[in-house]
């Protein structure tokens, strides 16, 4: 195998990065700030057309809240190249040779292939939308939404199609957000969800609140329904989504079933994967057992600080942190990523949805005994104008009172309150300790007892109860 080592400085090492979005470009940029081009050559291979963009913003671009695709791009390829990063778009890595320290790269548009050697390798291949092997799943008009290219293809379909019927398969974050985006585009939307309620990251009793809000927007919710196939018309385009009990007409279908780590390359190279299919790393984001291979972003599994188990969470916040840590370590510094507590926030219309820590089934799976409390409160003092209702659910460990998880559903001002719980989880606080937190108060912002603290007080009163 012939390895390319052209255009490198005398004595310089080479860093090869697979993937040009959050984790990959953060790693490349951080390494470049710490080591100049005479010390470290940086080559990034990205199979798409874009780099350093917000995938989380795609539903808002599709829905029209963000008017221009380029608003989602944090840094252009030209900006990266101006910083002495050799960024190669439309270049897909198709093989990793760990023993030989090289990657085989295919030019997407021309098909030409070549090998490139590395001294350090960063795998930042992200995640891919789950696309079950169902009849019609690859028909024109069926879209996954993970990259800017995916978003552009979906927008092109929405513009071309003359029908106004859309079916979203799945009701996780992407499914719920895309349902709202399609409503904003003037489509009649049906969401087919195999779960008991939308937002499986919540317990079903909290997901029910999301269900009601979606129906209030005019979205048809079909729960407890498994898709069995997609029907196509004579033109080959999708025309309906079928379940065991019904068929739902569709001019466009969006898959919001979730994502899996994109780790086919890593698996073929013999790198260690966890039970969720993500790469396993140490605290420095180095792939376990491989001194010169690093990984970050949606393709890795991370430690859950509450349960003590590895889990897969695809979020840009983590990806950017991973990249910074990898770049610091390759650049000669020192940094670690301790883990996560599983914080996420979303919205449907004006309903804000937030969670952190464990759900009930997560706590049971971890072997924890716990108590749950649910309280109703308001975003502001009840007498202040526009105070809106808010529901807070809290899980705490029995006897010890350790906070295990919080879920919040409410209107304006509800979602970001989850950050208080995220800090408390990270600090290992008990619900009793939380009741003493000195949070900001004024009637326009909160009741005199913040809703999170009301839930903590109620949880503290029950956790010492013997079974």
Buried (B, 14 or more C-beta within 10 A) or exposed (E): EEBBBEEBEEEBBBBBBBBBBBBBBBBBBBBBEBBEBEBBBBBBBBBBBBBBBBBBBBBBBBBEEBEEBEEBBBBBBEBBEEBEBBBBBBBBBEBBBBEEBBBBBBBBEEEEEEBBBBBBBBBBBBBBBBBEEBEBBEBEBBBBBBBBEBBBBBBEBBEEBEBBBBBBBBBBBBBBBBBBBBBBBEBBBBBBBBBBBBBBBBBBBBBBBBBEBBEEBEBBBBBEBEBEBBBBEEEEBBBBBBBEEEBBBBBBBBBBBBBBBBBEBBEEBEBBBBEBBBBBBEEBBBBEEBEBBBBBBBBBBBBBBBBEEBBBBBBBEBBBBBBBBBBBBBBEEEBEBEBBBBBBBBBBBEBBBBBBBBBBEBBEEBEBEBBBBBBEBBBBBEEBEEBBBBBBBBBBBBBBBBBBBBBBBBBBBBBEBBBBBBBBBBEEBBBBBBBEBEEEEEBEBBBEBBBBBBBBBBBBBBBEEEE
